[in-house]
Amino acid sequence: MKQGYADQAAARAALVRIQEKLAAKRSSRAMPVRVYPCDRCLGWHTTAKRQKRMAAWDKDPGWDRTSEEIARIDALLRNEVRSQL
């Protein structure tokens, strides 16, 4: 299960901690390299997958979803839950 973080700052802090821990252990586990916002939980996660182009949140560490985006995602998730009932 993925570890979720409440905001971008918490995810970025966790990213640094994870990278330091894995480097110290010389772990063969995939090293996370970035953070991303999750449309399922509305939180943030770390990932080892690289991106071809820089995302808006990588350009602006203060980036956050607009209230319209949150409402759209919430509506999509509610419709998904209803369709599973």
N, C-alpha and C positions, 0 to 999 in steps of 0.2 A: 504494500500500500504506500502511496506517495505521501510524503510529509507536506502539509500545507502551511502557509504562512499568511498572516493577516494582511500584510502590505508589502510593497516592494522593498522598503528599507529592511524589514525583518528577513525577507528572502535573501537579499544581498549580503546581509551580515552572516546568515547561515551558510551561504555559498562560500564565503571566505573561511569560515570555521571548518567546513567539510573538506575544502581543498587543502587546508593546512594539516588536518588530521590524516587524510589519505596520503599526503606527501611524506609526513613523518613516519607512517607505517610502511611506506613504499608499497602500497596496496596495488593489486592488479585490477581492482574494480575501476570501472569507467569514471573518470574525473568529471564532475559537473563543471560546466563552463559558463552558464548563463542562467538567468531567471526568466520566467514568463507568467503572464496572468492566465488563470484557468477560468474558462467559461462555465464549467460544471459547478465549482464550489465558490466562485468569485474571489478566491484567494490567490496565492502565488506559489509556484513550485520552482525547483531547480532541475536542470537537465544537462546531460552530457552531449545532447545533439547541438551541432553548430547550425547557424543560419547563414543563408547565402547573402542576405542583405540585412542591414541593421534595422531592427524594429523600433517603433516610436518610443517604447519604454527604455530601450538601450541608449537612445539619443538624449532622453530626458529622465534622469533618476526620480524626478518628482511626478512623472506621468501617472495618471489615474484614469479610470473609466469615467465617462460622463454619466450623469443620472439617466439620460436617454438610453445609453448602452446597457446600463444595469437593468432598466425596465424591460428592454428588448430581450435580454438574456433570461430574465426572470419569467417572462411570458413564454418563451420557448421551452424552458424547463418545466413549467406548469403544464403546458400542452403535451409534453413528452410523458409526464407522469400520468395524466388523464388517459392517454392512449394505451398505457400498460394496464389499466384497471379493467 
